[in-house]
Amino acid sequence: MVANSGFNPALIVLLVVITVVLIFIVANYALYMYAKKTLPPKKKKPISKKKIKRERLKRGVAPAGE
């Protein structure tokens, strides 16, 4: 009989893949938190006049000039 010494190669590959994925997720989260602290907040897009007019009509406010 042959003695089974050492780990199963498939188990080693599985552990390596899981370790790499976990490191990737942790590194991404760390970068996200760092960027959230250091980067300035994103500028909001200016609202178009057409959209403002539509919102005023929904509220029942008559648009200027009409």
N, C-alpha and C positions, 0 to 999 in steps of 0.2 A: 504494500500500500504506500501511496505517496502522501506525505504529511503536507497539509495546506498551511504553509508558513507565510506570514505577511498579509497585506490587505488585498481585497478584491480590486482589480484595476478599474472596474466600472464604478466602484465606490469612491476611489480616489478622484476620478474624472468628475463625478457628481459633486463632491466636496469642493473641488477647485472652481467649478462653474458657479455654484451657489455663493462661494466666497467672493468671486469677482462681481457678481450681480449685487451683492450686499454692499461692497465697497463703492460701486457705481452709484447706488441709491443714496448712501450716506454722503458721498462727496457732492452729489447734485444738491442735496438738501442744505449742506453747509454753504455751498456757493450761493444758493438762493437766499439764505438768511443774510449772508454777507452783503450781497447786492442790494437787498431790501434796505439795509441800514445805510449803505454808503452812496448809492445812486440817488440823484434828485427825483422827485415824483414826476410822473409823465404828465406832459401838458395835455389838457383836454382840447378836443377839436372845437373850433368855433361853430356855434349853431347857425345854420343858414337862415336867411330871412324868410324863405319859404316855410321852413319848419316853425319859426316863431309865429308867422301868420296863421298857420294851421292850428297851433296851440291856442292862440287868441280866439279863433273861431269856435273851437271846442268849448272854451269857457264862456262864450257869449259876448266877448268884448268886441265892439266894432273896430275893424282895422282903420288906421289913420288914413285920411284922404278919401274915404268912401262914404 
